[in-house]
Amino acid sequence: MVRKARQLARINITSFAIWLFAVPWTAFALFWTAMAAAGSQAFTSGGGWGWASLVFPQFGLTFIVVGFGMLSAPFLPLHFAPRTLFAVTDQRLIKFSLGRTLKAENVPAERLGKISRTERRDGSGSLKIETRIGVDSDGDSTVETFDIGDVENILNREDAIHDMAERARRPAD
């Protein structure tokens, strides 16, 4: 039996916190690029370096692109969420992501650990499932997780995962 859910396309209000940094960053990058273009134009018209009018403003373009990227971050789920599908089978969890290529991540039932659920009033929510706990080369503990984000009826999804994990733990008859 396979149970599936599509990720919901919604904007997370808390992701607008990045705007506290992104707005001044982008404004300064635009200002700096404009001043660099104006300054280099004045410099070259006075007999200075001809290449300066092209090079100096281009340094600011990277910062402008990064600024617009930060400003668009809260809206990215609207683009990527409809392209994400989660599935719970009898033996594993699967996440399909469609971008330029189809990406599939899966976790066998034997590797499932602690499950943390975040639920909204409408019944939608997300799950964070620990899949491996280990120790790195420094002796620090590491935890790998499998995230199921923003799907409808999250409680039923969690129950399906618990059922799958229970079936995997039972000895074969």
Secondary structure, DSSP 8 states (H G I E B T S, - for coil): --EEEE------GGGGGGHHHHHHHHHHHHHHHHHHHHHHHHHHHTT--STHHHHHHHHHHHHHHHHHHHHHGGGHHHHHGGGEEEEE-SSEEEEEEESSSEEEEEEEGGG---EEEEE-TTS-EEEEEEEEEEE-TTS-EEEEEEEEEEESSHHHHHHHHHHHHHHHHS---
